[in-house]
């Protein structure tokens, strides 16, 4: 997002920011243990979440309304920190290894002028909490909805055929 903005591609930067918003919203659906609906009802479903959704809606709207990539980055950083704090709170009593701590710190991406949260380390902490060995052995590539928003792919027999990608 920042790189596109740095190249004066605010439209591209905004599109990337909206994809990041979608990812944040999906994680919030997971934290609330709710299935997220297909795109037509995604915002409506998010608005109906009761635990965390209301806190995020205004933050995420600020990202969308931002005119520059720096403003988007600022508001996304707030959303990232808030999401990391919620995740940390939900896992706090379950974490046994003191090394497995979730950082909520925003930092510079290597030597570039972009602010990020270390999502990889957060994912590692969450992964380390999985007790089921069968699940732990599955590839860490996510699910088909990471590749496609297509209703045809998400909710038809085609999804079953695509299962081979994940095996």
Residue, then its C-alpha position, 0 to 999 in steps of 0.5 A: x500500500x505504501x509503495x503504491x502511494x509512494x509512486x503517487x498511485x493513490x488509487x492502487x494504494x487505496x485498493x490495497x488498503x481495502x484488501x487489508x481491511x477485508x483481511x482484518x474484518x475476516x480475522x474479527x469474524x474468526x475471533x467472534x467465532x462467526x462465519x463471514x458471509x459472501x461479499x454482498x453481505x460482508x459489511x452488513x454481517x460485520x456490523x452485526x458482530x457484537x463483541x469486536x465489530x463495533x470497535x473496528x467499524x469507525x477505525x476501518x472507515x477512517x482507512x477508507x476515507x483517507x486521502x493519502x497513503x500515509x493517512x491510510x497507514x496511520x489508521x491501519x496501524x491503529x487497527x493492527x494494534x487493536x486486533x493484536x491486543x484483542x488476540x493477545x487478550x483471547x490467548x493470554x490464559x492459554x499461552x504456556x511458553x513465555x517466548x510466545x508473546x504477541x507483540x502489538x508494536x508497530x515498527x518500520x518495515x526493514x529500512x523502508x519508510x513503511x509502518x507494519x506490525x509483525x504479523x508473522x510472529x503473531x501467526x506463529x504464536x497462534x499456531x503454537x497454541x494448536x493442540x491437534x496434531x492433524x491440524x498442525x500438520x496441514x500446510x500453512x497456506x490458508x483456504x480458498x477464500x484467500x485466493x478468490x472472492x468469487x461466490x461461484x468458487x466459494x459456495x459450489x461443488x467447484x470448491x470441492x474440486x479445488x480441494x486438491x490444491x491443498x492436499 
